């Protein structure tokens, strides 16, 4: 039987906490930073938790994690 492979793009974007929640990072934080206000940039550094519907799909992509 073949090994189950982890989707590497999903593994780079999401992390699973000790309690099993899936956390994500905010988007729009890579370039064109000068045009964004400092408060907006600070808000974007905080990630968030993935919704239940998305979590189901992401867990399927991350079987080994």
QUITA-V542807 format. One record per backbone hydrogen bond with DSSP energy under -0.5 kcal/mol. CO is the residue of the C=O (numbers start at 0). NH is the residue of the N-H. E is the energy in kcal/mol with one decimal. If there is no record, write none. Layout:
CO|NH|E  CO|NH|E
//
This chain:
2|4|-0.5  5|7|-0.8  6|10|-1.9  7|11|-1.6  8|12|-1.0  9|13|-2.1  12|24|-0.6  14|22|-3.1  16|19|-1.2  20|16|-2.7  20|22|-0.6  21|49|-2.5  22|14|-1.7  23|47|-1.8  32|35|-1.0  36|40|-2.3  37|41|-2.2  38|42|-2.1  39|43|-2.0  40|44|-1.0  41|45|-0.7  42|45|-0.8  43|25|-0.5  47|23|-2.8  50|54|-2.6  51|55|-1.5  52|56|-1.0  53|57|-2.5  54|58|-2.5  55|59|-1.2  56|60|-1.0  57|61|-1.1  60|6|-2.8  61|64|-0.7
//
